[in-house]
Amino acid sequence: MKGGVKARFYRAADDGKVDCHLCSHRCHVAPGGRGFCRVRQNRGGDLYTHTYGRLIAEQLDPIEKKPLYHVLPGTSSYSIATPGCNFRCSFCQNWRISQVDAGPAFESLGYVEPEEVVRRARGEGAASIAYTYTEPTIFMEYALDCARLAREQGLKNVFVTNGYQSPEAVEAMAGLIDAANVDLKAFSDEFYRHFCRAELQPVLDAIRLMHEAGIHVEVTTLVVPGQNDEEEQLRGIAGFIAGVSPEMPWHISRFRPDYQETALPATPIETMERAFELGREAGLHYIYLGNVMTAEGQNTRCPDCGRVLVRRRGFARPKVGITEPRCPECGRRLPLVLG
């Protein structure tokens, strides 16, 4: 596998160039060049991916850490990542593996077959495989091959993603990826262009497309002081999610200084609580506060009768009071992915 494997999601173009249509950057890659993600290369008029099987991280995590609160609550997820990303977020918490230089990063990594990933996941007692830590879109071929085998073994598959997939990529995910937590980082194109070197609209489109494709979607917003914490932005995010589905969970996550944004303060608790209120005003049924301890910010309650269905405190194993996607008190149907 030295030198990568031939990618999917591209077309040959004129003069030996290729058009990558895996993500919404839609790179036009010159001969010998790489896409914005730095892990896909044009070799002889074909696109090759250097990420296939090159794991830089693998670990057993609580599914709640993704965060996915409505997917197999109380279970573990076997989490994997390859190097690289198609964003350049200056506040990235996993920048040591997401923002590495592609060439040297792959030289020291061994190759792990998809079958081995599934074997390890089952051996660890995981109920799912999570494609996470970096951006799973850039290792889409590998993730989908793992997901196909995992499904045959009774495992669920989840993406933790920036949501920059092309419609073609979302279509390929449907039927293989059970759930996705999508970072909706702001409700401002200016924010996306400045902090991520991307655009807002493709993320909104991907969230809608995933939901329509039957993929369970939860949304996370890292609230960065002075950057995306204005009421207008938070209200816009909450309103957008509610417009897709008021049943879609929204995780409001506390920013802590990291990477290139160490001068910014941590998010005030008052800002988090105000975002929670704005979510309620928008009609969202499930809102959670992350990276902060509160009495109620992590519990899942029935929107109708108020019964606590899943009680959480940090990353301790939650107390799960349901066995089917229905409230045992009032019978309300719940947006849950269970076994």
C-alpha positions in Angstrom: 0.0 0.0 0.0 3.0 2.3 -0.2 2.1 5.3 -2.2 -1.6 5.0 -1.5 -4.6 3.3 -3.2 -6.7 4.6 -6.0 -9.4 6.9 -4.6 -13.1 7.0 -5.4 -15.1 10.2 -5.8 -13.2 11.9 -8.6 -13.2 12.4 -12.4 -10.4 12.8 -14.9 -10.2 16.3 -16.4 -8.2 18.0 -19.1 -4.4 18.1 -19.3 -4.0 15.3 -16.8 -5.8 17.1 -14.0 -8.5 15.5 -11.8 -11.6 16.9 -10.2 -12.1 15.5 -6.7 -15.8 15.5 -5.6 -15.4 13.9 -2.2 -15.9 17.1 -0.2 -17.2 20.6 -0.9 -13.8 22.1 -1.7 -14.2 20.2 -5.0 -10.4 20.5 -5.7 -9.1 20.7 -9.3 -5.8 18.8 -8.8 -2.9 19.3 -11.1 -0.6 16.4 -12.1 1.5 15.5 -9.0 -0.5 17.9 -6.9 -2.6 17.3 -3.8 -6.0 18.5 -2.7 -6.7 20.9 0.1 -6.8 17.9 2.5 -3.2 17.2 1.6 -3.9 13.4 1.5 -5.2 12.9 -2.0 -2.7 13.1 -4.9 -3.0 13.2 -8.6 -0.7 10.5 -10.0 -0.7 10.1 -13.8 -4.3 11.5 -14.1 -5.7 9.3 -11.4 -6.4 10.3 -7.8 -4.8 8.3 -5.0 -5.6 8.5 -1.3 -2.7 8.1 1.2 -5.0 7.6 4.2 -6.3 4.1 3.4 -5.5 1.9 6.3 -3.0 4.3 7.9 -4.3 4.7 11.4 -2.8 7.4 13.6 -5.2 6.9 16.5 -7.4 4.1 17.8 -9.1 3.9 21.1 -12.1 2.5 22.9 -14.4 5.4 24.0 -17.8 5.9 25.6 -20.2 6.7 22.7 -21.2 9.8 24.7 -17.7 11.2 24.2 -18.3 11.7 20.5 -20.7 13.3 21.6 -23.6 11.1 20.6 -26.3 11.0 23.3 -29.0 9.3 21.3 -27.0 6.4 19.8 -26.6 3.2 21.9 -26.4 5.1 25.2 -24.1 3.5 27.7 -22.0 1.5 25.2 -18.5 1.8 23.9 -17.3 2.8 20.5 -14.1 1.7 18.9 -12.7 5.0 17.6 -10.2 5.3 14.7 -8.6 8.1 12.7 -6.0 8.7 10.0 -3.9 11.9 9.7 -5.2 15.1 8.1 -8.2 17.3 7.6 -10.0 19.3 5.0 -10.4 22.3 7.4 -7.8 24.5 9.0 -9.5 25.4 12.2 -7.3 27.6 14.4 -8.9 26.2 17.5 -8.7 22.5 16.7 -8.3 20.3 19.7 -6.8 17.4 17.8 -4.4 19.6 15.7 -1.4 17.4 16.4 -2.9 14.7 14.2 -5.3 16.7 12.0 -2.9 19.4 10.9 0.2 17.3 10.3 2.2 17.5 7.1 0.8 14.6 5.0 4.1 13.2 3.7 6.1 12.6 6.9 3.0 11.6 8.8 2.3 8.5 6.6 5.9 7.3 6.5 5.9 6.0 10.0 2.4 4.4 10.0 1.7 0.8 9.4 -1.2 -0.6 7.4 -4.3 -2.0 9.1 -6.9 -3.9 7.0 -10.6 -3.1 7.4 -11.1 -6.7 8.6 -8.6 -6.1 11.4 -10.4 -2.9 12.5 -13.6 -4.8 12.9 -11.8 -7.7 14.7 -10.3 -5.3 17.2 -13.6 -3.5 17.7 -15.3 -6.8 18.5 -12.5 -7.9 20.7 -12.8 -4.8 22.8 -16.6 -5.4 23.2 -17.5 -2.2 21.2 -21.1 -1.8 20.0 -20.0 0.5 17.2 -17.0 1.9 15.3 -16.5 5.7 15.3 -14.6 7.4 12.5 -13.4 10.4 14.5 -10.6 12.6 16.0 -9.6 13.9 12.6 -12.1 14.4 9.6 -13.5 11.0 8.4 -14.4 12.4 5.0 -10.8 12.4 4.0 -10.5 8.7 4.7 -14.0 8.0 3.3 -13.0 4.9 1.2 -11.5 3.2 4.2 -14.3 4.2 6.5 -17.0 2.8 4.2 -15.1 -0.4 3.7 -14.8 -0.8 7.5 -18.4 0.1 7.9 -19.6 -2.5 5.4 -17.8 -5.2 7.3 -18.8 -3.9 10.7 -22.5 -4.0 9.7 -22.1 -7.7 8.7 -20.8 -8.3 12.3 -23.7 -6.4 13.9 -21.8 -3.2 14.7 -23.1 0.3 14.2 -21.0 3.0 12.4 -20.8 6.6 13.4 -19.1 9.7 11.9 -17.8 12.7 13.9 -17.4 15.2 11.2 -17.2 18.8 10.1 -20.0 18.1 7.6 -18.2 19.2 4.5 -19.1 16.1 2.5 -20.3 16.5 -1.0 -23.8 15.2 -1.9 -22.1 12.3 -3.6 -20.3 11.4 -0.4 -23.5 11.6 1.7 -25.2 9.3 -0.8 -22.4 6.8 -0.4 -22.7 7.0 3.4 -26.4 6.2 3.4 -27.1 2.6 4.5 -23.6 2.2 6.0 -23.2 5.1 8.4 -25.9 4.9 11.1 -25.2 8.3 12.8 -23.2 11.4 12.6 -22.3 14.2 14.9 -21.8 17.2 12.8 -19.9 20.3 13.9 -21.9 23.4 13.0 -19.2 25.8 14.0 -21.1 29.1 13.4 -23.9 30.6 11.5 -21.6 32.9 9.6 -19.8 32.4 6.3 -17.2 34.9 7.4 -16.4 32.7 10.5 -16.0 29.6 8.3 -13.8 31.5 5.8 -11.6 33.1 8.4 -11.2 30.3 11.0 -11.7 27.1 8.9 -10.9 28.2 5.3 -14.3 26.8 4.3 -17.9 27.9 3.7 -21.0 27.6 5.8 -23.6 26.6 3.2 -22.2 23.1 2.3 -22.3 22.2 6.0 -26.0 23.2 6.2 -26.7 21.2 3.0 -24.9 18.1 4.3 -26.8 18.1 7.6 -30.1 18.2 5.6 -29.0 15.5 3.2 -27.8 13.2 6.0 -31.1 13.6 7.8 -33.1 13.0 4.6 -30.9 9.9 3.9 -32.0 8.3 7.2 -28.7 9.0 9.0 -29.3 10.0 12.6 -27.7 13.4 13.1 -26.7 15.3 16.2 -25.1 18.7 16.0 -22.3 20.2 18.1 -21.4 23.9 18.3 -18.2 24.9 20.1 -19.0 28.4 21.4 -15.9 30.5 21.0 -16.0 33.8 23.0 -16.1 36.9 20.8 -16.3 34.8 17.6 -19.5 32.9 17.3 -21.2 33.6 20.6 -23.5 36.5 19.5 -27.2 35.8 20.1 -27.8 36.3 16.4 -25.5 33.4 15.5 -26.7 31.1 18.3 -30.3 31.8 17.4 -29.5 31.1 13.8 -28.0 27.8 14.5 -30.9 26.7 16.8 -33.4 27.9 14.2 -31.7 26.0 11.4 -31.6 22.8 13.4 -35.2 23.1 14.4 -36.1 23.7 10.7 -34.5 20.4 9.8 -36.0 18.6 12.7 -36.9 19.8 16.3 -35.9 16.2 17.3 -32.3 16.7 16.2 -30.1 17.0 19.4 -27.9 20.1 19.8 -24.7 19.9 21.8 -23.5 23.3 23.0 -19.8 22.8 23.9 -17.6 25.0 26.0 -14.5 26.4 24.3 -11.1 26.0 26.1 -8.0 27.8 24.7 -6.0 25.5 22.4 -3.7 25.4 19.3 -3.6 28.9 17.7 -6.3 30.4 19.9 -4.7 30.3 23.3 -5.3 34.0 24.0 -9.1 33.6 24.1 -10.9 32.9 27.4 -13.0 29.9 28.1 -16.7 30.2 27.3 -18.6 31.8 30.2 -21.2 29.5 31.7 -23.8 32.3 31.3 -23.2 32.2 27.5 -23.8 28.4 27.5 -27.0 28.8 29.5 -28.2 31.5 27.2 -27.6 29.3 24.1 -29.6 26.6 25.9 -32.5 29.0 26.3 -32.3 30.1 22.6 -32.5 26.4 21.6 -35.6 26.0 23.7 -37.1 29.1 22.2 -36.4 27.7 18.7 -38.4 24.6 19.6 -35.6 22.1 20.0 -36.5 19.1 22.2 -33.0 17.9 23.1 -30.2 20.3 24.1 -27.0 19.4 25.9 -24.2 21.4 27.5 -20.7 19.9 26.9 -17.3 20.4 28.6 -19.1 21.7 31.6 -20.8 20.1 34.6 -24.4 21.1 35.3 -27.3 19.4 37.1 -29.5 19.0 34.0 -27.4 19.8 30.9 -26.5 16.3 30.0 -29.6 14.3 30.9 -32.1 13.1 28.2 -35.7 13.8 29.2 -38.9 13.0 27.4 -40.2 16.3 25.9 -43.8 15.4 26.7 -43.8 14.1 30.3 -40.3 15.2 31.5 -39.2 11.7 32.6 -35.4 11.3 32.7 -34.7 8.6 30.1 -30.9 8.7 30.3 -29.1 10.2 33.3 -25.5 11.4 32.7 -22.7 12.9 34.7 -19.5 13.6 32.7 -18.1 10.6 31.0 -19.2 8.2 33.7 -21.4 5.4 32.3 -24.9 6.8 32.1 -27.9 5.3 33.8 -30.2 4.2 30.9 -33.8 3.8 31.7 -35.1 2.7 28.3 -34.8 -0.4 26.2 -36.8 0.8 23.1 -37.1 4.2 21.4 -40.3 5.1 23.3 -40.9 6.8 26.6 -42.0 4.2 29.1 -44.0 6.8 31.0 -46.1 8.4 28.2 -45.3 6.4 25.1 -43.8 9.2 23.1 -41.6 8.0 20.2 -38.0 9.0 20.7 -35.2 9.8 18.2 -32.8 7.0 19.4 -30.6 4.5 17.7 -30.6 1.4 19.8 -29.2 -2.1 19.2 
